[in-house]
Amino acid sequence: MTDKEQILSLRSELHRHNYNYYVKSAPTISDREFDEKMHLLMQLEERHPELYDPNSPSQRVGSDLSHEFVQVRHRYPMLSLANTYNRADVQAFYDRVSQGLGGQAFDICCELKFDGLSISLIYEQGRLVRAVTRGDGEQGDDVTANVKTIRSIPLILNGGNYPDSFEIRGEVLMPWVSFETLNRQREMQGEPLFANPRNAASGTLKSKNSKVVAERRLDAYFYYLLGTELPTDSHYDNLQTVGRWGFKISDAMRTVRTLQEVMDYIDYWDKERSNLPVATDGIVLKVNSIAQQQELGYTAKTPRWAIAYKFQAERALTRLNEVTFQVGRTGAVTPVANMEPVHLSGTIVRRASLHNEDYIRALDLHIGDMVYVEKAGEIIPQVVGVERDERSEVSGNGLATPSPDTRTLEHPDTQSTAVTFPKTCPECGTPLVRYEGEAAHYCPNDATCPPQIKGKIEHFISRDAMNIDSLGPETVADYFERGLIHNVADLYELTVADITGGNTSRERSAQRVVQGIEASKQVPFERTLYALGIRFVGKVTARLIARHFRRLDKIIDCTLDDLLAVDGVGGVVAASVKHYFSEPKNMEIVNRLRSYGVQFEVSDKPSAAVNGQNAVLAGQSIVISGTFEHHSREEYKALIEDCGGKNVSSISAKTSFVLAGENMGPSKQEKALQLGIPLMTESEFLSLIGDAAGIASSSPVSSPPGESEGEASNLQSPTSNPKAPQQLDLFD
């Protein structure tokens, strides 16, 4: 291959990887492999200036633009940083800065490199007016509505000593606690897991539904202030100042003078970063003086006054014994590498993610290969490469012949068979399908495919759905294997005799199961709709649809446009709902559930909470404003209605009070003060309705299982921060 051909090939490949990383949040190669390819391209382009292309990946920042959002041009280009994995480059950077400044004394500001999604915020008169993603560096997506749900981002600044207009840049992150909770929920629902917090944060921030963003509890740290009226010439001091304005900054930031101090900082955080509540993947070094930054200037793509040193991800080499394919509740088929046990980042890893067919093909994976395993985001193991020098060569009789160096080939008779993605479902044999725009393969047989059936039943009985707490996954599996249930409707025909099978010792537990199933008939329509497991219809969306149409028959008979008229329902959700109710097998289950007395319309009767003296909010009109700790706004609306109150959108003289959360809208706050409308805090509200709603005011009503309420608000020293959770084999 000539240099020209290699340049064109690398450009095409890197454009594709940029798209996978920034747009789809589904990278198919590691960061290091990407960087190595980029460095090779830059070397070749330097050798052949006649092949210059302004649209080469070496000249641009990878784009995360989405056509779902309005694009906005940046006031100042958002350039990427030059990065390295070796300390010789750090020393070279230090020497270049010293030379570029003509021997002037200079300080280096050392910061943690957060592994999230870059964001640019514009503030006018102390108020957030716009939030834009990095995009292609020149323009990005306007995600203001979503960013406003992130509690660590101030909507109104503290104090008054800030410029009239400025830009601040930072990183949107998903803390370890939120990431584990999200993946645990996705695993329970049979949905593909996010590989790492960065992908989860990126996918969340690009959601079209800001309610989803709010539920996932993103965080943000800020690292650069821009504008014409900066507080000081010191980058470090400017960040300390913005911290007083209300922005979250890292306490790990330090200013140093010598190269040795830089290396000491790198050494310290290379070991201690695992103690942080968020993911980091390196260190950023910046010349501290803004004037010196301007003196050093920029290349076409990167600032000359900064560099990123990336930590080496811990990697292990082990043998791939087998690839299995797991089928989730939605029918998504996930390939899993089964390997010789290997110690990695404090745990023993036996299985690792292979993501999808494209990823397997890119690796050119064979059974018996010696594979490199890393923990993506230091939590989920994944295969990132193959040591091809260790691969067996297939002999003429189809058996593997050991390669010359056999020190790691413990099974030289293993066939070196290429891993291929199955054409049919490994559980039921149905031909798999791959929908346009998706990387995953799906089994469309949701009627008889065992994992999908059991997954749908487990979803149906879950706490947020029908809440049949006397049942669990093991019980569901047992009933399924015994032929007692084949779909969710079969639950309502179970008898004590069916469950016990003549074993009288199981009679009491069987009675509890039957009683729990009977009690589920009183679960409100919105949760029943969620329990059906319609693809893309989560708890909030089910509530919105149920309250809009009020009866199932209206949903079944509605048009696509009718669904799109529901606030928060987009084209994908609407099409999924229409498809679900167009399937005869689904309608058969729905009609059976209806015949058993399951709720399929919004009750016009007052709930138990509003009967008699429990109607604590009867006759009151309430406005909700701001963000909340224990519940979403939709959940508070439901609680208000359950307690006899009425939700109204605007403040008037007839408003009883405002349920005021953090970052309450300033216009509403001002109007409430003018009209003398009381502002009630979240804790006061929960205390007021606690008895009526059957909840304790001191604890959250519906926090996801296992979710922590107390996340660290700042990056402190390792001794004062929760340690990043250690997770054993993801698939065990």
Order of alpha helices (4+ residues) and beta strands (2+ residues): alpha-alpha-beta-beta-alpha-beta-beta-beta-beta-alpha-beta-alpha-alpha-alpha-beta-alpha-beta-alpha-beta-alpha-beta-beta-beta-beta-alpha-beta-beta-beta-beta-beta-alpha-alpha-alpha-alpha-alpha-alpha-alpha-alpha-alpha-alpha-beta-alpha-beta-beta-alpha-beta-alpha
